Amino acid sequence: MSNQEGKVIIKVPHRISGFFEIVDKLNGISIENPQLVGSRGAGFNINNFGITEITSQEPKDPSCSTCQIFINGAELNEKAETTHFIFDYLKHKFKKPSHLIIEHDFDLPVGSGYGASGSGALGTVYGISSLLKLKISDYEKGKIAHIAEVSNKTGLGTICGQLGGGLCILKEPGYPCVSERIQFPSNLSIVCGSFGMIHTKSILNNHRLNMNIKKAGREALTKLLQDPSIYTFMNASIEFVQNSHILDILQLTTIRELIQDLNKLNITGASMNQLGRSVYAVCNKRDKAKVLDVFDGYRPEINIIETNIYESKTINIIKKGV
């Protein structure tokens, strides 16, 4: 085995966003710098993870660096746009040409409102930097991941939310991140149910929904900043879904019915994952069985997940070497 070969595994939590305000214009003029594009809003990391494993090998062509990219076992390569963007961004920093095999495995469904793209972006930039001993600061790693998400329209504020940890408010758009953590009771449970994907890119390109989200997201953030608690967060998130008319525009009738059924219970609240055909409910642990009963009524179409808010360090290098 040559010194060129090695392996690293990076673990990054999934995240659920409750509401967001798209910030892609300043005084009506489009922001050209992707570092400054982003969102304001709020959400929380959860105790489920994206695992990125990166292996370096001697390249077949010693004159250039190449990569293969897998997501949940499927080889996608350039179709994995955000990961490939990061590889291209970093490869000029490599000390010598390398062939990288980048494998993402996600606990939760991709494209369903669990921040998988953000987990993968952070896993890629931290993994490549660690494996190849690149001299990149943590600040720069976060910036690269954010730019990759914005440039490929796979996310706007997911990176800052994941780096913020726990339940946090994104107070300003773009990078560097400006976030504030919100304390919450220790006896909470999160139950989620997913029906499938929504492509973030399709939402960002929908002019009517884009404008609705900006207005509703701004109103939700104002409400939460006045009283930063998980109860206000849930109320603001529910109102965001109503005021943005996202369920009507995307014709998500089943999502609406499930949210209404859950909010009939005496729980903290339930709303739609941003962005995905998914619903999350926040409840006291003693009420989890009642919440699960409601979710069970939507089987077999629904994929149900039991989890909790994850407060620990966002980036974990869990294995290095071969």
N, C-alpha and C positions, 0 to 999 in steps of 0.2 A: 504494500500500500504506500503511495507517495504522500508527501506532505501536503499535496494539493487537495487531498480528499478529506472530508469531514462531514459532520452532521450536527444540526441544532434543531431544537423543538421549542416553539414559542406558544404560550397559552394566553389568550386574550378573551375577556368575557363578552358575551352577547349584551345587547342593550335594547331597551324599549323606549321609544320617544312618545310622549303623551301629546305634545303639540309643538308646532314650530312656525316661525315666520321666515319666509324666504327673503334673503337680502342679496339681490343680484344687481341692484341699481342704486345710484347715488344722485339725488336731485333729478331723477328721471332719466339719467344716462347710465347705460350698462357699464358695470365694473369689468374691466378687461383683465385685471390681475387676479388669477384664481385664488391666490392666497387671501385676498380680501373678501371674496365671495363666501357666503355661508348662511347661517341661520341663527336666530334667537329662539329659545324655547326651553323645554325641560323634559327630563326622562331619567331612567335609572338603569344601571348595570345589573345583570342577573347572574345567578350561580350556574350558568351553562356557558360553554366555551367554544371558541374557534381555535383549533390546534393547527398550527402551521409547522410542517417539518421540511427543512431545507437541507439537501445533500449536495455537496460540491464534488465534482469529478474532473479529471483531465479532459479538456475539450478535444473533439476529433480534429478540429481545425485549430492549431495552436496560435493562429493569428487573431482570433475573435472569441468573444464570450457569447454563449447561447444558453437557452433555458427550455425546460418543459414544465408546464403548469397543469396540475390536477386539482379538481374540486370534487370532493366526495367520491374519488376514484375515477372520475371521467377526465380524460386528457383533453384540455381545452386550449392550451397554449395562448395564442394571440387573442382568442375569443374571451379569455379571462382578462378583460381590458385593464382593470385597475392594477392587478398584480403585474401584468406585462409592462404597464406604464412605469411602475416603480423599478422593475428590473432595468428598463432602458435608461431611466433617470440615474441609476446608480452605477451602471456598468463601466462608465468612464473613470470611476474611482477605484476599480479593481487594480490590485498591484500586478496581477498577471491574468491572462485570459482563463476563464473557468466555465465549465458547463454546470448549471444549477438545475436540480430537480426540486420544484416547489410544490408541496402537496398540502392542500387545505382540507381539513375534515371538520365539519361543523356539527355541534350537538343539535342545533335547531334548524328548521327549514330555511333555505336561502331564498331571498326575495319576499319574505313573509313578515317583515317588520321586526327583525331581531338584530339588526346591525351587523349581519354577517360580512358585508363588504368592508366595514370599518375594522372588524376583527382581523380579516384577512390582510388588509392594507398595513395595519400596525404589525401583524405577525411577519409580513414580508420584509418591511424595512428594518425592523429590529433584528430579524433572523439573518438577513444578508449581512448587515453591519457587524453582528456578533461573530458570524461564521468566518467572514473574510477579514475581520479585524480592521474595519474601515474607521477612520477617524471622523465620526459624525456625532455631534452632541445629541442628547435627548430632545432638545428644542428643535433641532434640524430634522430629526426623525419624524416627529409629530407633524412638522410643516410639510414634509414630503408626502406623508400619508394623506394629509388634508388636501393638498393640491391634486393628488392622484384621484381622490374621490370626486372633487368638484369638476375636474377636467373631463372625467368620464361619466359625470352625472349619475353616480351610484350613491352619493350622499352629500349632505351639506354641512351638518354639524355633528355627525356621528363620532368622528375622531375626538373632537373636543369633549363630547359627552363621556366617551369611554375613558379618556385621560382624566376627566374630572372625578370619576368614581362615584359609587353610591347613587343616591338620588341628588341630582344637581340641576341648577338653572344655568343655561347659557345666556349670559347677559349681553354679549356683543357678538356680531358675526365674524367669520374669518379666523385667521391665525396670526398672532398667538391667541390662545384661548382665554376668555374671561368668564370664569364660572364660579358658582357659589353652591356649596353643599347644603342640603336641607336635612335636618335631623328627623328621624321617624321612630315610632315605637318598635321595640325588639320582637314583638309577638305577631308580626305580620307574615302572611303567606301571599304568594303570587300564583294564580292559576291562569294559564293561557290556552287558547284554542285556535288552531290555524286551519283555514280552508284552502290556502294556496297563495300564489304569488301576485304581487303588483310590481311592475317595473318602475322604479323610481324615475327613470328617464322619461317615461310616458307621462307622469304627473307633472314634472318640471316643464314639459313641452305643451301642456294643456293650458291655454291662456286664461280661460275662465276660472279653472280651479286654482291656477297660480295666483290670480288676483284675490280670490276668496281666502286662500291660505294666508296671504300676507296680512289681510285685514283681521281675520279671526285669530291668527297667531299673535299679532300685536296686542289685541284685546286680552287674550289669555295671559300673556306675559305681564301686562300691567296689573292684572288681578293677582297673580301669584307674587309679584314683588311687593305688593301691599301687605300680604300675609303669607310669608313663605313657610308652608306646612304641607304635609302629604295630603291633607284633606282639601286644602285649596287647590293643590296640584290636580287632584282627581276631578274636582268640580270644573276647573279651568279646562281640563282635557276633554271632558264631556261636552262642555259648551263649545269648544273648538270644533268638534265633530259636527255639532248641530249648525253652528254659524258658517262653517266653510261649505256646507251642503255636499260634502265629499261622498256621503252614502247615496245621495240622490244622483249625483253626476256619474258615479261609477256603478250605479244600480246594484248596490250591495245590500239587498233586502234581507238576506239571512244574517248578515253582520248586525244590522239594525235590530232584528228580532232578538238575537242573543243578548245584545247590550241591554235592551229593554227588560228582558227576563231577569238578567243578573241584577239590575238596579232596583228591582222590586224587593230584593233581599236587604236586610239591615247590615250592609257592608260598607267599607270605605268608598268603593265605587268600581265601575267597570267602563272601559272605553275601547276604542280601536287603536291597534298598533299603527304608528306612523313610520313607514308606509308598508302595509301588507294586508291581506285578507285574513286578519287575525284579530282576536279580542283578548284583552287581559283584564283580570279582576284582582283587586287588592282587598284583602279581608283579614280579619283576626283568625289566628290558627284554629280557634275553636269552631269557627264558622266554615272551615274549608270543606267539610263533607257536604254541606248544603250547596256550596258553589259548584263542587264537582257534580252533584246531581243535575244541576242545570246544564252544565256542559255535556254531560252524558246523554241528555235528550237530543243532542245534535249528531250523535253517532249514526252511521259509520263515516260520514263525510269529514268529520273533524279530527284533528290530531291534537290531543290534550297533553299539556305539560304542567307539572307542578314544580315550582321553584321558589326563590326568595331574592331579595335585593342583596347584591354582592358589593361589600364595602372595601374589600382588601385591595392590595396593589394591582394595578391594571395589567402590567406586563410581567409575565413570569417566564424566565428561561428555565425550562424543566429538564433539559438534557442537552449535553454538548459532547461532541466527539463521536467516534464509531467503535 
